[in-house]
Amino acid sequence: MTHYLICAVGSSGDVHPFVGLGRKLQQRGHRVTLITAGYFRKLAEASGFGFVDTMPECDFHQLVNDPDLWHPTKGTKRVMQLAVRKNLEPVYRAIEQLYVPGSTRLVASSLAFGARVAQEKLDAPLVSVHLSPVLFRSEFEGPRLPRLMLHLGPRWFKRFQWWFADRTVIDPMICPWLNGFRSTLGLAPAHRIFRDWWHSPRRVLAMFPEWFAAKQPDWPAQTVLAGFPLYSEEGITPMPSELDRFLSDGPAPIAFTPGSANIFGMKFFQAAADACKILGKRGILLTRFAEQIPTSLPPNVRHFDFAPFKELLPRCEALVHHGGIGSLSQAMSAGIPQVIMPMGFDQIDNAHRVGSLGVGDSLFPKRFDGDRLAMTLRNLMANPNTAGACKQLAEKIAQGDSLELACDVIEAS
């Protein structure tokens, strides 16, 4: 029996895939410990995992109570400051305490830098898990990021942009505190963090399918694509009985979520309610932060804290969301169209890919209001080509079990 230390940094959308991986590894007879923020303790313990809280002094709600987190250009820096830097040493120390050579392996999310440091210091076997294509840079097909043109122009131009970003933004933002910690462990300084360092030399697991983002010639050679990790607390968090009744009492509704960690979604939910009223559709507003919900909702629109998407979305007509990879993949799996309001991070790139596949459309925040949202949804839901593309992708996803494939890769690495 191998003891897997699974390290994840981020919100529910970032952590859920690792819970799904952990449950599969557990079913294969392995021991699992989840190393992440205390906000996820109940989920980990309900799954039968060991648990280490990497941020016991920090309240998760306070952490996300920063509007700059959702800014298209400021967001990455704030995430690095508020989450990645604060998790660096606690993740490393947890691994240092639990690691037993020969019987322990590491599985870590992109931003769990402490696990990558542990791989170097302790010679611990590590699989890096990247959830989105935007986390892979390329001189061929580059990602779409705010204020950059990494997907346009000749290769030398893309190479120059990456070099300039590393030299002037990325490394200055990360290297001082990362290398400061590394020096206390006797490790040499790291550079070009997003180009090379954050990829495990042993194995990189890309949790999306080839048809969503093809592996590029200059991605790390040790990268394996496994497909979308479709897990959203099913088997742990039940569908609320009141929501189940609402779904059964009328036509399929439209579901809306601005992201599990977003507490600045007032405008999003107001537009959602307005669009449902214009269209005469039923709606489900999903957030655990109820203060965002308009005080007055149309009678056919209801708020619920949470529901496992794998159980909810097949009973919905469409999904409107922020563009997180978990939300978009669950909509694809359910075979329903989607509208994305991308704000930053990987969301702009994800929205482009959804549009290219013909299964959805996007509205940027400045254009996201009830009228435009209603028009966009009406066009999507009435388009037979969209319906056909949604059905086709749902059938592709149903052909395999991506979490099982990912576990095959992890066990063999």
QUIFEN-V715147 format. One record per pair of residues at least 12 apart in sequence whose ideal C-beta (glycine too) atoms are under 10 Angstrom apart, sorted by the first residue. I is the first residue (numbers start at 1). J is the second residue. Records with the same first field share a line. If there is no record, write none. Layout:
I: J / J
This chain:
1: 28 / 29 / 30 / 31 / 103
2: 25 / 28 / 29 / 30 / 31 / 32 / 102 / 103 / 104 / 105 / 125 / 410 / 411
3: 30 / 31 / 32 / 33 / 50 / 98 / 99 / 100 / 103 / 104 / 105
4: 21 / 22 / 25 / 26 / 28 / 30 / 31 / 32 / 33 / 34 / 49 / 104 / 105 / 106 / 107 / 127 / 407 / 410 / 411
5: 31 / 32 / 33 / 34 / 35 / 50 / 52 / 91 / 94 / 95 / 98 / 99 / 104 / 105 / 106 / 107 / 108 / 115 / 118 / 124 / 126
6: 18 / 19 / 21 / 22 / 25 / 32 / 33 / 34 / 35 / 36 / 44 / 49 / 50 / 105 / 106 / 107 / 108 / 109 / 112 / 115 / 127 / 129 / 410
7: 33 / 34 / 35 / 36 / 52 / 54 / 87 / 91 / 92 / 94 / 95 / 106 / 107 / 108 / 109 / 111 / 112 / 113 / 114 / 115 / 116 / 118 / 126 / 129
8: 21 / 22 / 34 / 35 / 36 / 37 / 40 / 54 / 87 / 91 / 107 / 108 / 109 / 110 / 111 / 112 / 115 / 129
9: 35 / 36 / 37 / 54 / 55 / 79 / 83 / 84 / 86 / 87 / 88 / 91 / 108 / 109 / 110 / 111 / 112 / 113 / 114 / 115
10: 36 / 37 / 79 / 83 / 84 / 87 / 109 / 110 / 111 / 112 / 131 / 260 / 261 / 345
11: 37 / 39 / 40 / 60 / 63 / 64 / 69 / 83 / 259 / 260 / 261 / 262 / 324 / 326
12: 39 / 40 / 43 / 60 / 232 / 233 / 259 / 260 / 261 / 288 / 306 / 324 / 326
13: 131 / 232 / 257 / 259 / 260 / 261 / 321 / 322 / 324 / 325 / 326 / 327
14: 36 / 83 / 109 / 110 / 111 / 112 / 131 / 132 / 260 / 261 / 324 / 325 / 326
15: 34 / 36 / 37 / 39 / 40 / 43 / 44 / 109 / 231 / 260 / 326
16: 40 / 43 / 131 / 229 / 230 / 231 / 232 / 233 / 260 / 308 / 309 / 326 / 330
17: 109 / 129 / 131 / 207 / 228 / 229 / 230 / 231 / 232 / 325 / 326 / 329 / 402 / 403 / 406
18: 32 / 34 / 35 / 36 / 40 / 44 / 107 / 108 / 109 / 112 / 129 / 131 / 207 / 229 / 231
19: 32 / 34 / 36 / 40 / 43 / 44 / 46 / 47 / 49 / 229 / 231 / 232 / 233 / 235 / 236
20: 47 / 207 / 229 / 230 / 231 / 232 / 233 / 234 / 235 / 402 / 403 / 406 / 407
21: 107 / 127 / 129 / 205 / 207 / 226 / 229 / 231 / 402 / 403 / 406 / 407 / 410
22: 34 / 44 / 47 / 48 / 49 / 50 / 107 / 231 / 403 / 407
23: 47 / 48 / 49 / 231 / 234 / 235 / 236 / 403 / 407
24: 229 / 231 / 401 / 402 / 403 / 404 / 405 / 406 / 407 / 408 / 410
25: 49 / 105 / 107 / 403 / 406 / 407 / 410 / 411
26: 47 / 48 / 49
27: 403 / 404 / 407
28: 404 / 407 / 408 / 410 / 411
30: 105 / 407 / 410 / 411
31: 48 / 49 / 50 / 103 / 104
32: 44 / 47 / 48 / 49 / 50 / 51 / 107
33: 49 / 50 / 51 / 52 / 94 / 95 / 98 / 104
34: 47 / 49 / 50 / 51 / 52 / 53 / 107
35: 49 / 50 / 51 / 52 / 53 / 54 / 87 / 90 / 91 / 92 / 93 / 94 / 95 / 98 / 106 / 107 / 108 / 112 / 114 / 115
36: 51 / 52 / 53 / 54 / 55 / 87 / 91 / 94 / 109 / 112
37: 53 / 54 / 55 / 56 / 58 / 59 / 60 / 63 / 83 / 86 / 87 / 90
38: 51 / 52 / 53 / 54 / 55 / 56 / 57 / 58 / 59 / 60
39: 53 / 55 / 58 / 59 / 60 / 61 / 63 / 64 / 261
40: 53 / 60
41: 53
42: 236 / 237
43: 233 / 236 / 237
44: 236
45: 236
46: 233 / 235 / 236 / 237
47: 233 / 235 / 236
50: 98
52: 90 / 91 / 93 / 94 / 95 / 97 / 98
53: 90 / 94
54: 83 / 86 / 87 / 88 / 89 / 90 / 91 / 92 / 93 / 94 / 112 / 114
55: 82 / 83 / 86 / 87 / 90 / 91
56: 90
57: 86 / 90
58: 82 / 83 / 86 / 87
60: 83 / 261
61: 261 / 263 / 288 / 289
62: 82
63: 78 / 79 / 82 / 83 / 86 / 261
64: 82 / 83 / 259 / 260 / 261 / 262 / 263 / 264 / 289
65: 263 / 264 / 289
66: 78 / 79 / 81 / 82 / 263 / 264
67: 263 / 264
68: 81 / 82
69: 82 / 83 / 259 / 261 / 262 / 263 / 264 / 343 / 344 / 345
70: 258 / 259 / 261 / 262 / 263 / 264 / 265 / 322 / 343 / 344 / 345 / 347 / 365
71: 146 / 343 / 344
72: 145 / 146 / 147 / 342 / 343 / 344 / 345 / 347 / 348 / 364 / 365
73: 145 / 146 / 147 / 148 / 169 / 344
74: 146 / 344
75: 146 / 343 / 344 / 345 / 347
76: 145 / 146 / 169 / 170 / 173 / 344 / 345
77: 169 / 170 / 173 / 174
79: 111 / 344 / 345
80: 111 / 113 / 170 / 173 / 174 / 177 / 178
81: 173 / 177
83: 111
84: 110 / 111 / 112 / 113 / 114 / 173 / 174 / 177 / 178
85: 113 / 173 / 174 / 176 / 177 / 178 / 181
87: 111 / 112 / 113 / 114 / 115
88: 111 / 112 / 113 / 114 / 115 / 116 / 117 / 174 / 177 / 178 / 180 / 181 / 182
89: 113 / 114 / 117 / 177 / 181 / 184 / 185
90: 114
91: 106 / 108 / 111 / 112 / 113 / 114 / 115 / 116 / 117 / 118
92: 112 / 113 / 114 / 115 / 116 / 117 / 118 / 121 / 122 / 181 / 182 / 185
93: 114 / 118
94: 114 / 115 / 118
95: 108 / 112 / 114 / 115 / 117 / 118 / 119 / 121 / 122 / 124 / 126
96: 114 / 117 / 118 / 121 / 122 / 124 / 185
99: 118 / 121 / 122 / 123 / 124
100: 124
101: 122 / 123 / 124 / 125
102: 125
104: 122 / 124 / 125
105: 124 / 125 / 126 / 127 / 202 / 410 / 411 / 413
106: 118 / 119 / 122 / 124 / 125 / 126 / 127 / 128 / 200 / 202 / 410
107: 125 / 126 / 127 / 128 / 129 / 200 / 203 / 205 / 406 / 407 / 410 / 413
108: 126 / 127 / 128 / 129 / 198 / 200
109: 128 / 129 / 130 / 131 / 135 / 207
110: 128 / 129 / 130 / 131 / 132 / 135 / 194 / 198 / 199 / 204
111: 135 / 198
112: 126 / 128 / 129 / 198
113: 174 / 177 / 178 / 181 / 182 / 190 / 193 / 197 / 198
114: 178 / 181
115: 127 / 128 / 200
116: 128 / 178 / 190 / 193 / 197 / 198 / 199 / 200
117: 178 / 181 / 182 / 185 / 187 / 190 / 197
118: 185
119: 200 / 201 / 202
120: 182 / 185 / 187 / 188 / 190 / 197 / 201
121: 182 / 185 / 186 / 187
122: 185
124: 202
125: 200 / 202 / 203 / 410 / 413
126: 200 / 201 / 202 / 203 / 204 / 413
127: 200 / 202 / 203 / 204 / 205 / 222 / 224 / 406 / 409 / 410 / 411 / 412 / 413
128: 198 / 199 / 200 / 201 / 202 / 203 / 204 / 205 / 206 / 220 / 222 / 223
129: 200 / 203 / 204 / 205 / 206 / 207 / 226 / 229 / 406 / 409 / 410
130: 198 / 199 / 204 / 205 / 206 / 207 / 208 / 219 / 220 / 223 / 325 / 346
131: 205 / 206 / 207 / 208 / 228 / 229 / 324 / 325 / 326 / 329 / 346
132: 206 / 207 / 208 / 212 / 213 / 323 / 324 / 325 / 326 / 328 / 345 / 346 / 347 / 349 / 350 / 353
133: 206 / 208 / 212 / 213 / 214 / 215 / 216 / 219 / 225 / 325 / 346 / 349 / 350 / 353
134: 150 / 213 / 325 / 345 / 346 / 347 / 348 / 349 / 350 / 353
135: 194 / 198 / 199 / 204 / 206 / 325 / 345 / 346 / 349
136: 194 / 199 / 204 / 206 / 213 / 215 / 216 / 218 / 219 / 220 / 223
137: 150 / 158 / 159 / 161 / 162 / 165 / 166 / 194 / 195 / 196 / 216 / 218 / 219
138: 150 / 151 / 155 / 158 / 162 / 213 / 215 / 216 / 217 / 218 / 219
139: 154 / 155 / 156 / 157 / 158 / 159 / 161 / 162 / 216 / 217 / 218
140: 155 / 158 / 214 / 216 / 217 / 218 / 219
141: 158 / 213 / 214 / 215 / 216 / 217 / 218
142: 155 / 158 / 159 / 161 / 162 / 216 / 349
143: 213 / 346 / 348 / 349 / 350 / 352 / 353
144: 342 / 346 / 347 / 348 / 349 / 350 / 351 / 352 / 353
145: 161 / 165 / 344 / 345 / 346 / 348 / 349
146: 342 / 343 / 344 / 345 / 347 / 348
148: 161 / 162 / 164 / 165
149: 161
150: 162 / 165 / 349
151: 349 / 352
155: 218
159: 218
162: 192 / 194 / 195
163: 192 / 195
165: 194 / 195
166: 191 / 192 / 193 / 194 / 195
167: 191 / 192
169: 194
170: 191 / 192 / 193 / 194 / 195
171: 190 / 191 / 192 / 193 / 194 / 195 / 197
173: 193
174: 190 / 191 / 193 / 194 / 197 / 198
175: 189 / 190 / 191 / 192 / 193 / 197
178: 190 / 191 / 193 / 197
179: 191 / 193
196: 220
199: 219 / 220 / 222 / 223
200: 220 / 222 / 413
201: 220 / 221 / 222
202: 222 / 413
203: 220 / 222 / 223 / 224 / 409 / 410 / 412 / 413
204: 219 / 220 / 221 / 222 / 223 / 224 / 225 / 409 / 413
205: 222 / 223 / 224 / 225 / 226 / 229 / 405 / 406 / 407 / 409 / 410 / 413
206: 219 / 220 / 223 / 224 / 225 / 226 / 227 / 406
207: 225 / 226 / 227 / 228 / 229 / 230 / 325 / 326 / 329 / 402 / 403 / 405 / 406
208: 225 / 226 / 227 / 228 / 229 / 325 / 328 / 329 / 350 / 353 / 402
209: 225 / 226 / 227 / 228 / 329 / 332 / 393 / 396 / 397 / 400 / 402
210: 225 / 227
211: 225 / 227 / 353 / 357 / 393 / 396 / 397
212: 225 / 227 / 228 / 325 / 328 / 329 / 332 / 350 / 353 / 354 / 356 / 357 / 393 / 396 / 397
213: 225 / 349 / 350 / 353
222: 413
224: 405 / 406 / 408 / 409 / 410 / 412 / 413
225: 402 / 405 / 406 / 409
226: 400 / 401 / 402 / 403 / 404 / 405 / 406 / 407 / 408 / 409 / 410
227: 329 / 396 / 397 / 399 / 400 / 401 / 402 / 403 / 404 / 405 / 406
228: 325 / 326 / 328 / 329 / 330 / 332 / 333 / 397 / 402 / 403
229: 325 / 326 / 329 / 402 / 403 / 405 / 406
230: 309 / 310 / 326 / 329 / 330 / 332 / 333 / 334 / 397 / 401 / 402 / 403
231: 308 / 309 / 310 / 326 / 330 / 402 / 403
232: 260 / 306 / 307 / 308 / 309 / 310 / 311 / 312 / 313 / 326 / 327 / 330
233: 306 / 307 / 308 / 309 / 310 / 311
234: 307 / 308 / 309 / 310 / 311 / 312
235: 308 / 310
236: 308
237: 305 / 306 / 307 / 308 / 311
238: 307 / 308 / 311
239: 304 / 306 / 307 / 308 / 311 / 312 / 315
240: 304 / 305 / 306 / 307 / 312
242: 302 / 304
243: 284 / 286 / 302 / 304 / 305 / 306 / 307 / 311 / 312 / 315
244: 307 / 311 / 312 / 315
246: 282 / 284 / 300 / 302 / 304 / 315
247: 282 / 284 / 307 / 311 / 312 / 315 / 316
248: 315
249: 282
250: 281 / 282 / 300
251: 280 / 281 / 282 / 300 / 317
252: 281 / 282 / 313 / 314 / 315 / 316 / 317 / 318 / 336
253: 276 / 281 / 282 / 283 / 284 / 285 / 300 / 301 / 302 / 312 / 315 / 316 / 317 / 318
254: 272 / 275 / 276 / 279 / 281 / 282 / 283 / 284 / 285 / 301 / 316 / 317 / 318 / 319 / 320 / 336 / 337 / 339 / 373 / 377 / 381
255: 272 / 283 / 284 / 285 / 286 / 304 / 307 / 309 / 312 / 313 / 315 / 316 / 317 / 318 / 319 / 320 / 321 / 327 / 330 / 331 / 334 / 336 / 338
256: 268 / 269 / 271 / 272 / 273 / 275 / 276 / 283 / 284 / 285 / 286 / 287 / 301 / 303 / 316 / 318 / 319 / 320 / 321 / 339 / 341 / 373
257: 269 / 272 / 284 / 285 / 286 / 287 / 306 / 307 / 309 / 319 / 320 / 321 / 322 / 324 / 327
258: 272 / 285 / 286 / 287 / 289 / 292 / 320 / 321 / 322 / 323 / 324 / 327 / 341 / 343 / 365 / 368
259: 286 / 287 / 321 / 322 / 323 / 324 / 326 / 327 / 341 / 343 / 345 / 347
260: 286 / 287 / 288 / 289 / 306 / 322 / 324 / 326 / 327
261: 287 / 288 / 289 / 322 / 324
262: 287 / 289 / 292 / 322 / 324 / 343
263: 287 / 288 / 289 / 291 / 292
264: 289 / 292 / 343
265: 285 / 287 / 289 / 291 / 292 / 293 / 322 / 341
266: 291 / 292 / 293 / 294
267: 292 / 341 / 365 / 368 / 369
268: 285 / 287 / 292 / 320 / 321 / 322 / 341 / 343 / 365 / 368 / 373
269: 283 / 285 / 286 / 287 / 292 / 293 / 294 / 297 / 301 / 303
270: 292 / 293 / 294 / 297 / 368 / 369 / 370
271: 320 / 341 / 363 / 365 / 367 / 368 / 369 / 370 / 371 / 372 / 373 / 374
272: 284 / 285 / 286 / 293 / 294 / 297 / 301 / 320 / 341 / 368 / 370 / 373 / 374 / 377
273: 285 / 293 / 294 / 296 / 297 / 298 / 300 / 301 / 303 / 370
274: 294 / 298 / 301 / 369 / 370 / 371 / 373 / 374
275: 301 / 320 / 339 / 368 / 369 / 370 / 371 / 372 / 373 / 374 / 375 / 376 / 377 / 378
276: 297 / 298 / 300 / 301 / 370 / 373 / 374 / 377
277: 297 / 298 / 299 / 300 / 301 / 370 / 374
278: 298 / 370 / 371 / 373 / 374 / 375 / 377 / 378
279: 317 / 370 / 373 / 374 / 375 / 377 / 378 / 381
280: 298 / 300 / 374
281: 298 / 300 / 301 / 317 / 318 / 374 / 377 / 378 / 381
282: 298 / 299 / 300 / 301 / 302 / 316 / 317
283: 297 / 298 / 300 / 301 / 302 / 303 / 316 / 317 / 318 / 320
284: 301 / 302 / 303 / 304 / 307 / 312 / 315 / 316 / 319
285: 297 / 301 / 302 / 303 / 304 / 320
286: 303 / 304 / 305 / 306 / 307 / 309 / 312 / 319 / 321 / 327
287: 303 / 304 / 305 / 306
288: 304 / 305 / 306
289: 305
290: 303 / 304 / 305
308: 330
309: 321 / 326 / 327 / 329 / 330 / 331 / 333 / 334
310: 330 / 333 / 334
311: 334
312: 330 / 334
313: 327 / 330 / 331 / 332 / 333 / 334 / 335 / 336 / 338
314: 330 / 333 / 334 / 335 / 336 / 394
315: 334 / 336
316: 331 / 334 / 336
317: 336 / 337 / 377 / 380 / 381
318: 331 / 334 / 336 / 337 / 338 / 339 / 360 / 376 / 377 / 380 / 381 / 386 / 390
319: 331 / 332 / 334 / 336 / 337 / 338 / 339 / 340 / 360
320: 337 / 338 / 339 / 340 / 341 / 360 / 363 / 368 / 373 / 376 / 377
321: 338 / 339 / 340 / 341 / 342 / 347 / 350 / 360
322: 340 / 341 / 342 / 343 / 344 / 345 / 347 / 350 / 351 / 365
323: 338 / 339 / 340 / 341 / 342 / 343 / 344 / 345 / 346 / 347 / 348 / 349 / 350 / 351 / 352 / 353 / 354 / 360 / 362
324: 340 / 342 / 345 / 346 / 347 / 350
325: 345 / 346 / 347 / 349 / 350 / 353
327: 340 / 347 / 350
328: 340 / 346 / 347 / 350 / 351 / 353 / 354 / 357 / 359 / 360
329: 350 / 354 / 393 / 397 / 402
330: 397
331: 354 / 359 / 360 / 390 / 393 / 394
332: 354 / 357 / 359 / 360 / 389 / 390 / 392 / 393 / 394 / 396 / 397
333: 393 / 394 / 396 / 397 / 398 / 402
334: 390 / 394 / 397
335: 359 / 387 / 389 / 390 / 391 / 392 / 393 / 394 / 395 / 397 / 398
336: 359 / 360 / 380 / 381 / 386 / 387 / 390 / 391 / 394
337: 354 / 358 / 359 / 360 / 361 / 376 / 377 / 379 / 380 / 381 / 382 / 383 / 386 / 387 / 389 / 390
338: 351 / 354 / 355 / 359 / 360 / 361 / 362 / 377 / 380 / 386 / 390
339: 351 / 354 / 360 / 361 / 362 / 363 / 368 / 372 / 373 / 376 / 377 / 379 / 380
340: 352 / 354 / 355 / 360 / 361 / 362 / 363 / 364 / 368
341: 362 / 363 / 364 / 365 / 367 / 368 / 373
342: 354 / 362 / 363 / 364 / 365 / 368
343: 364 / 365 / 368
344: 365
347: 362
348: 362 / 364
350: 362
351: 363 / 364
354: 393
357: 389 / 390 / 392 / 393
358: 380 / 383 / 385 / 386 / 387 / 388 / 389 / 390 / 392 / 393
359: 380 / 385 / 386 / 387 / 388 / 389 / 390 / 391 / 392 / 393 / 394
360: 376 / 380 / 386 / 389 / 390
361: 376 / 377 / 379 / 380 / 383 / 386
362: 376
363: 375 / 376 / 377
